C-alpha cells in the first residue's frame, strides 16, 4: 500500500515567472500524492503571482499567500512553518525542479529512521534551457553533523523535515544569504541536528544565471560571521585570523572571475565531471517529462 502521510511543500517566489510553472509541475508529478503546496509570493513584480494563482485555481491542494512585500527568503521560510498543516515539511526554489520520487523517497527514509529529523538529497544541475550538465552528491548516506564545520554537504532546497524540528529552530532573518548555514550551526551547537544526506539525485538545481558578484560576496561574509559566532572562544582568535585571510582571497578571486566574465565557473566547479552519458540521459528524460518537452 502507498504511504498516505501528508506533506506540506513550500515554494517561496520572487520574480520567477520564467520557471515557476515547471517547478509546480514537478510537484504535480510526484508519485507521493498526499500533499499541500504553499506558494509564498515575496513581493514579485513580474507575472509570478498570476501563474501561482492559475495553478491554485485548478488544484485545491495548492494555496497562494501574498502580501506585496519583499521580506526575503528566511522570513518566507518561517512563514511556511507557521502555516504548514502537516507534520512533514519540504521546500524547493521557484526556478528548480524535483524528481517525481523525491517526496516518496525522503518520507520513506524518515519514517523508517525515526531518530532523524531531516533528510537532504543529491542534486542535478540544469541550465536555463532545462539541459542536464552535471551533478553532485555524497557517495554514501552521510550523517556526520557532530561539530561546527566551514561547510556541510547539504542541499538546502532539497530538505524534507519534521515540522516539530523547525518549530525548535526558526530561520535567522538577519542572514538572508546564509540562513541555511546559520541554521545548521545553531542546531549542531545545541546538539539537535539529526540530518541524513542521501546520495540519490532527486533535486534539479538551475545553477546557470543564479550567481551574481554581490550575492556571492554577501554569502561568503555572512557564512564567515556565522562560523565565528559558533566557534569556541578558545579557538576564536585563530579562526578569525585564518578565516579573514581566506575570505579576502575568495572575494578577490570572485571579483577577478567576474571581471573576466567567468563567474559561472564557480558553479560548474562544484559539479561532478564524471556524470556518465547514461546517467545524464536518464535525468534529461525526467526533466523533459516534467516540462513537457
C-alpha positions as CSV (number, residue, x, y, z in Angstrom):
1,X,0.0,0.0,0.0
2,X,1.1,3.6,-0.7
3,X,2.2,5.8,2.2
4,X,-0.6,8.2,2.7
5,X,1.3,10.5,5.1
6,X,0.7,14.1,4.2
7,X,3.5,16.6,3.5
8,X,3.4,20.4,3.4
9,X,5.6,21.7,0.5
10,X,6.6,25.4,0.3
11,X,7.9,27.4,-2.7
12,X,8.9,30.9,-1.8
13,X,8.6,33.0,-5.0
14,X,10.3,36.2,-6.1
15,X,10.2,37.2,-9.8
16,X,10.4,33.6,-11.1
17,X,7.8,33.8,-13.9
18,X,10.2,32.1,-16.4
19,X,10.4,28.8,-14.5
20,X,7.7,28.8,-11.8
21,X,5.2,26.8,-13.9
22,X,7.7,24.0,-14.4
23,X,8.6,24.0,-10.7
24,X,4.9,23.5,-9.8
25,X,4.5,20.8,-12.5
26,X,7.3,18.8,-10.8
27,X,5.2,18.8,-7.6
28,X,2.1,17.7,-9.5
29,X,4.2,14.9,-11.0
30,X,5.1,13.4,-7.6
31,X,4.5,9.7,-7.1
32,X,3.6,10.6,-3.5
33,X,0.2,12.3,-4.0
34,X,-0.7,13.3,-0.4
35,X,0.5,16.9,0.0
36,X,-0.4,20.6,0.1
37,X,1.6,23.1,-1.9
38,X,2.0,26.5,-0.4
39,X,3.2,29.2,-2.9
40,X,4.6,32.2,-0.9
41,X,5.0,35.2,-3.1
42,X,7.7,37.6,-1.8
43,X,6.5,40.8,-3.5
44,X,7.2,39.7,-7.1
45,X,6.9,42.5,-9.7
46,X,6.6,40.2,-12.7
47,X,3.9,37.6,-13.6
48,X,4.8,35.1,-10.9
49,X,1.7,35.7,-8.8
50,X,-0.7,35.3,-11.7
51,X,1.0,31.9,-12.5
52,X,0.7,30.7,-8.9
53,X,-3.0,31.7,-8.8
54,X,-3.7,30.0,-12.0
55,X,-2.4,26.7,-10.7
56,X,-4.2,27.2,-7.4
57,X,-7.5,27.7,-9.2
58,X,-7.2,24.2,-10.8
59,X,-6.0,22.1,-7.8
60,X,-7.4,22.6,-4.3
61,X,-4.1,21.2,-2.8
62,X,-2.4,24.4,-3.9
63,X,-2.7,27.7,-2.0
64,X,-1.2,31.1,-2.6
65,X,0.0,33.5,0.1
66,X,1.0,37.1,-0.8
67,X,1.2,40.5,0.9
68,X,3.1,42.5,-1.7
69,X,6.2,42.8,0.5
70,X,9.7,41.6,-0.3
71,X,10.7,40.1,3.1
72,X,13.5,37.8,1.7
73,X,13.8,34.0,1.9
74,X,14.3,33.4,5.6
75,X,11.1,35.3,6.5
76,X,9.1,33.3,4.0
77,X,10.5,30.0,5.2
78,X,9.5,30.9,8.8
79,X,6.1,31.8,7.4
80,X,5.9,28.4,5.7
81,X,6.5,26.6,9.0
82,X,3.8,28.7,10.7
83,X,1.1,27.9,8.1
84,X,2.0,24.3,7.2
85,X,-0.8,21.9,8.1
86,X,1.2,18.7,8.3
87,X,3.9,17.0,10.3
88,X,6.4,16.9,7.5
89,X,7.6,20.0,5.6
90,X,9.5,20.1,2.3
91,X,10.7,23.1,0.3
92,X,12.1,23.9,-3.1
93,X,13.2,27.0,-5.0
94,X,10.8,28.6,-7.6
95,X,13.2,28.1,-10.5
96,X,14.1,24.5,-9.8
97,X,12.6,21.1,-10.4
98,X,12.2,17.9,-8.2
99,X,12.4,14.3,-9.2
100,X,9.0,12.5,-9.2
101,X,10.2,10.2,-6.5
102,X,11.6,12.9,-4.2
103,X,8.8,13.0,-1.6
104,X,8.3,9.3,-1.6
105,X,12.0,8.5,-1.1
106,X,12.6,11.1,1.6
107,X,9.4,10.3,3.5
108,X,10.2,6.6,3.4
109,X,13.7,7.3,4.9
110,X,12.4,9.5,7.8
111,X,9.6,7.0,8.7
112,X,12.0,4.1,8.7
113,X,14.6,6.0,10.7
114,X,12.6,7.9,13.3
115,X,15.7,9.2,15.1
116,X,16.3,11.6,12.2
117,X,14.5,14.9,11.8
118,X,15.7,16.0,8.4
119,X,16.8,14.5,5.1
120,X,18.6,16.0,2.1
121,X,19.5,14.6,-1.3
122,X,21.9,14.9,-4.2
123,X,21.5,17.5,-6.9
124,X,21.5,17.5,-10.7
125,X,22.4,20.8,-12.3
126,X,20.3,22.1,-15.2
127,X,20.8,25.2,-17.4
128,X,18.3,27.8,-18.4
129,X,17.1,25.6,-21.3
130,X,16.4,22.6,-19.0
131,X,19.5,20.8,-20.1
132,X,21.3,18.5,-17.6
133,X,25.0,19.2,-17.4
134,X,26.3,17.9,-14.1
135,X,25.6,16.6,-10.6
136,X,27.0,16.5,-7.1
137,X,26.1,14.1,-4.3
138,X,27.6,12.2,-1.4
139,X,28.9,8.7,-2.2
140,X,27.1,7.1,0.6
141,X,24.5,8.0,3.3
142,X,26.1,10.9,5.2
143,X,25.1,11.7,8.8
144,X,28.3,13.3,10.2
145,X,26.9,16.5,11.8
146,X,28.5,16.4,15.2
147,X,30.7,19.6,15.1
148,X,30.8,23.0,13.6
149,X,32.4,23.0,10.1
150,X,33.1,25.6,7.5
151,X,30.6,23.8,5.1
152,X,28.3,20.9,5.0
153,X,27.1,18.6,2.1
154,X,23.5,19.7,2.4
155,X,21.4,20.9,-0.5
156,X,19.1,23.3,1.5
157,X,16.3,23.4,-1.0
158,X,16.1,19.6,-1.0
159,X,15.3,19.3,2.7
160,X,12.3,17.4,4.0
161,X,12.0,17.8,7.8
162,X,9.7,17.2,10.7
163,X,7.7,20.3,11.4
164,X,8.5,19.9,15.1
165,X,12.2,20.3,14.4
166,X,11.6,23.6,12.6
167,X,9.4,24.8,15.5
168,X,12.5,24.4,17.7
169,X,14.8,26.1,15.1
170,X,13.5,29.1,13.2
171,X,15.5,30.7,10.5
172,X,17.5,33.8,11.4
173,X,16.2,36.6,9.2
174,X,19.3,38.6,9.7
175,X,21.2,36.3,7.3
176,X,19.3,36.3,4.0
177,X,22.3,34.9,2.1
178,X,23.4,32.2,4.6
179,X,20.2,31.4,6.5
180,X,20.7,27.7,6.0
181,X,24.4,27.6,7.2
182,X,23.4,29.6,10.3
183,X,20.6,27.1,10.9
184,X,22.9,24.0,10.7
185,X,25.5,25.6,13.0
186,X,22.9,26.7,15.6
187,X,21.3,23.2,15.6
188,X,24.7,21.5,16.0
189,X,25.6,23.8,18.8
190,X,22.5,22.6,20.6
191,X,23.2,19.0,19.6
192,X,20.0,18.8,17.7
193,X,20.9,18.3,14.0
194,X,19.8,14.7,13.3
195,X,20.1,15.1,9.5
196,X,20.8,12.5,6.8
197,X,22.1,13.2,3.3
198,X,21.0,10.7,0.7
199,X,23.2,10.0,-2.3
200,X,20.0,9.9,-4.5
201,X,19.8,12.6,-7.2
202,X,16.3,13.9,-6.5
203,X,16.7,17.7,-6.9
204,X,17.2,19.6,-10.2
205,X,19.0,22.9,-9.5
206,X,19.1,25.7,-12.0
207,X,22.6,27.0,-11.3
208,X,23.2,28.9,-14.5
209,X,22.3,32.5,-14.0
210,X,21.8,32.1,-10.3
211,X,25.1,33.7,-9.4
212,X,25.9,37.4,-9.0
213,X,29.0,39.0,-7.6
214,X,27.1,40.8,-4.9
215,X,25.3,37.6,-3.8
216,X,28.4,35.5,-3.7
217,X,30.4,38.1,-1.6
218,X,27.4,38.5,0.8
219,X,27.2,34.7,1.2
220,X,30.9,34.5,1.9
221,X,30.8,37.2,4.5
222,X,27.6,36.0,6.2
223,X,28.9,32.4,6.4
224,X,32.2,33.6,7.9
225,X,30.4,35.6,10.5
226,X,28.2,32.7,11.4
227,X,31.2,30.3,11.6
228,X,32.9,32.8,14.0
229,X,29.6,33.1,16.1
230,X,29.6,29.3,16.8
231,X,33.4,28.8,17.2
232,X,34.5,28.2,20.7
233,X,36.1,31.2,22.5
234,X,39.4,29.3,22.8
235,X,39.7,29.0,19.0
236,X,38.0,32.2,18.0
237,X,41.1,34.4,17.6
238,X,42.9,31.9,15.4
239,X,39.7,31.2,13.5
240,X,39.1,34.9,12.7
241,X,42.7,35.4,11.6
242,X,42.8,32.4,9.3
243,X,39.2,33.0,8.1
244,X,39.8,36.6,7.3
245,X,42.7,35.8,5.1
246,X,40.8,33.0,3.3
247,X,37.7,35.3,3.0
248,X,39.8,38.1,1.4
249,X,41.4,35.6,-1.0
250,X,37.9,34.2,-2.0
251,X,36.5,37.7,-2.6
252,X,39.5,38.7,-4.7
253,X,39.1,35.6,-6.8
254,X,35.4,36.0,-7.5
255,X,36.0,39.7,-8.4
256,X,38.6,38.6,-10.8
257,X,36.4,35.9,-12.3
258,X,33.5,38.4,-12.6
259,X,35.7,40.9,-14.4
260,X,36.7,38.2,-16.9
261,X,33.1,37.1,-17.4
262,X,33.9,33.7,-15.8
263,X,31.7,33.8,-12.7
264,X,29.7,30.8,-13.7
265,X,32.8,28.6,-13.4
266,X,32.3,28.7,-9.6
267,X,29.0,26.8,-10.0
268,X,30.5,24.5,-12.7
269,X,33.4,23.6,-10.4
270,X,31.0,22.1,-7.8
271,X,29.6,19.6,-10.2
272,X,31.0,16.2,-10.9
273,X,32.7,16.0,-14.2
274,X,32.2,12.2,-14.3
275,X,28.5,12.1,-14.9
276,X,28.1,9.3,-17.3
277,X,26.3,9.7,-20.6
278,X,23.7,7.1,-19.5
279,X,23.1,8.9,-16.2
280,X,22.8,12.3,-17.9
281,X,20.3,10.8,-20.4
282,X,18.3,9.3,-17.6
283,X,17.9,12.6,-15.8
284,X,17.3,14.5,-19.0
285,X,14.4,12.2,-19.7
286,X,12.9,13.0,-16.3
287,X,13.3,16.8,-16.9
288,X,11.8,16.6,-20.3
289,X,8.8,14.6,-19.0
290,X,8.2,17.2,-16.2
291,X,8.4,20.2,-18.5
292,X,6.5,18.6,-21.4
293,X,9.4,18.7,-23.8
